[in-house]
Amino acid sequence: MRAWAKSLLVTCAMLATVSCRSVTDLATVLPVRNAIVFDQLVIYSNFALPQRHRLLDDLRVQRGDLLEKLKLPASDEPIHVYLFDSDEHFGEFMAQHHPEFPTRRAFFLEDDTRLSVYAQWGERVAEDLRHEVAHGYLHSVVRAIPLWVDEGLAEYFEVPRGQGGINRPHVQLLISKVLRDGWRPNLERLEQLDSAGAMTQEDYAEAWAWTQWLLDTEPARRELLQAYLRTIRETGDAEPLSAKLRQLAPNSEQALVEHLYRLESGKSSPSVSTAGG
């Protein structure tokens, strides 16, 4: 029996064990009435989803884009995606089972045996799923990926395909910080962060900015990030990227700020292609 099917049976057994619980408990159990398999993804919901849904097709294509961009091998580890039909049911489930989490529309969770995404179906579900499923694809291949690059890449791949990973709200936020506060990027500071719950919007924006700059400006920078991820995947650890980057680009902080100004003006850096690979 395939791993996803075994998982579905386990989930259904879990539901059976709570059949005598209160109506409130029944309203917060996982939505597993329907299941669709898309390569690595196992999509669960209590509402009907067509096999050829545009969003699900996008998530399937995202996998190939991410692996090619980062030069990572494919994994067949299932990523279990639970889609809640309302923010109310999603909120109730998260409050009961993960009360330690801040209020958000979607989450990625990893434990010793399972990669899972929980999301509410709403107006921003496409953005949310692109972000959280990107975490799943990354963690299925690079188990000990550092927080800053994990979140930076998820912010990169949450952008609709065809926009080159350019997260416009992040560009505007960081440029406003430069103009208002004289902000400067600091990769060494980001590397010290160890809790996504403690990250500010500016931290997410800066993490995205570093990953986008590394991936889509010069080939040597992209290769540096690819080698960094490859080392972590193979050994479980790596020298902080900031140390390697200091050798490659001593003025990287200023170069990143200048790159953000070019993005704001609509001018991309003379660089490697932002498509596929």
N, C-alpha and C positions, 0 to 999 in steps of 0.2 A: 504494500500500500504506500502511495506517495506521502511524503512528509506533511504536505499541506492537508491531505485528507485525514491523516492521523490527528493533526492539530484540530481540525474541525470536529472530529469525534470527541476529542478531549473537551473542547469548548462546550459541545452539546451536553456532555456528561456533567459539566459544571452547572449548566442551566437546570438539569434535572435535579441536582442536589439542592437547588434553591426554590424548588417548586412549592414548598410549604412556607416560604417566607412571605412577608407582607407585600401588598400591592406596590408600595414604594420601592422595595427591593427589586421586584420584577421589572419596574420601569427603568432601572439603572443597569441591568445586565447588558452584556455585549450584544450588538446586533449581528446575528449570525444566520438569519433565515435564508439568505441567499449568499452564494460564494462564486466568484468568477476568478479563474487563474489567468494571469497575464505574465508569462515568463516567470520572473522571480516573485511577482506580486500576487498575493491572494487577497482579493477585495471582498470584504464581508459587508452586508447591509441588510436592513429589514424592509427595504423598498427595491423595486425592480430596476436593474441597470442593464441596458443593452450590451451585448458582447462587443459592439463596435462603437462605444461611446467615445466622443472626440477627446475628452479629458483623459480617459484611460489610454487611448492611443498615444497621447502626448507623453504620458508617464513611461510608456514602453520605449518610445523614441529617446526620451531623456536618458535612459540607461546607457544606450549606445553612445550618445553624445558625451556623457560624463566619463565613461571608460576610455573613449578615444582621446578626449581632451587631456586626461591625466595619465594616459598610458598605463592603465591598470587592467589586470585580467578580470574576466567575468567570474561571478560566483553564482552557484545555484541555491544558495541558502534562501529559504522563503522569507519574504517581508510581509507580515500580516497587517493589512490595512482595514481598520474598522470605521465605517461611515455611519454616523448617527444622524437620524432624520431631522433633528431639531437642536437648537442650542440649549433648550431646556433639558432634553435627555442627556446630551453630552455633559452639561454642567453638573447634573445630578450624579452621573457615573463618576466623573472626575472628583467631585466633592467626597464621594463615598470611598473610592478606591485610591485616590491620589490627592488627599487634601493638602499635602505639602507644596503642591505646584501652584504657581501664580495663575490668574485667570487668563486663558488664551483660547484660541479657536482650534488649535491642533497641537499634538505632541508626538515626538518620537521617543520610544523607550527601548533600551537594550538591557537584557539580563544575560545570565550564563547560557541560556538555551534558546533565546527567542529575540527577534527583531520585530517591533510592533509600531504601528502608527495609529493614532486615534484622532479623528477629525469630525467636525460637524459640517453637514452639508448646507452651504449657504452661498452668498454672493461671492465670497473670496475663497471658495474651496479650491479653485484651480491653483492659485498662488500658494495656499497653505499646503496642498498635497505636493506640489513641485518641491517646496522647501523640505518637508518632512521625509518624503520618499528619497530625496537626494541624500539625507542622513542615512537612510536605510541602505542605499546602494554603497555609500562610502564605508559604513561599518561592516558590511558583509565582506569587504575585501581588506580594509585597513582597520584592524581591531583597536589599536591604541592611538587613534588619530587625535592630536591635540585639539583642545576646544576652539581656539581662535580660527584654525584653518577649517575645522569641521563646520563652524557657523559661517565663516566667510564663503566657503564653497556652496553651502546651502542657500545663502543669500544670492550668490551668483546664479545658481541653477533655478531659483524660484522665478526668475525673469522669463517672460514668454520667449519661446524659441524664435530666433531671428533678430533679437535685440542685442546680441553680442554680449550677454551677461551684464549689460550696463543698467544698474539699478538707479534710476533717476532721482528718486527721493533721497537716497543716500548721498548722491553727488551734491544735491542742494543743501542737505543738512551739514555736510562737512565744509562746504564753501562758506556757508553762513557762519560756522564756527571760526574759520580762518579770519573772516572779515571782522567779526564781532570780538573775538577773544584772542586772536593771534594763534589759534590752534595749530599744532604740528603733530603729525603721526608719530607713534612710538611703538614699534613692533615688540620691543623687549617688554614693555608694559603689558601688551596683549598676551604675550606668552606666559605671563604669571597668572592669568585668570584661570580659575578651575571650576567655576559654577555658572552654567548658562542662566540660571535664575537670577544671578547677581549682575549680569551684563546689562548695560544701559543701551538705549537705542543708538547712541554714539559709538559704543563698543561694537555693535553689530555692523554699523556703517563702516567703521574703520577696518574691521576684519574683512568685509567685502572689498573695500578699496585695495587692500594689500593683495588679495587673491586675484582680483581683476587685473591689477597692474602687473603682477607676476605672469599671469596667463596670456595676456593679450597685448603686450608692448614689444618685448624683444625675445627672440628665441632662447637666448641664454637664461633669461629669467624664468621662462616656462620650464626649461629643462631642469633648472634648480629646484623648482617646486615638485616636478615629477620625480626627481631623484630623492628628494626629501621624503615623499610619500612611499616610494619604493623601499627605502631603508627602514622606515617604520614598519611596513608590512612584513619585511623579511626578518627583522631583528626585534621588533617590539619597542624600539627606542631610536632616537636620533639626536645629534647635536642640534641645539636650537637653530632655527632657520635664520634668525637675525645674525648669528655669527658668520654663517656662510655668505649671507647677503652683504655683510659689511666688506667682505673681500671682493665680491663681484661689483658692488655699486656703493662706494663709500658715502655718497650723497643721496641715498635712496629716499630719505624723508622729504627733502626738497623736490626730488624728481617726482615723487608721488603727488605732492601738492600741485606742481605744475601740470601733471597729468589730469588731475581733477578739474583744473581750470580749462584745459582743452576739452574735456568731456562736457563741461557746462556750456561752453561756446559751440558745441556740436562738432568739434574737430577731434577726431581720434588721433592717437599717436601713430607715427609711421612704425608699423609693427607687423607681427605675425598675424595671420588671418584669425578672426574670431569664430569662424565656422568650424564645426566638427573636429578637425585634427590638425 
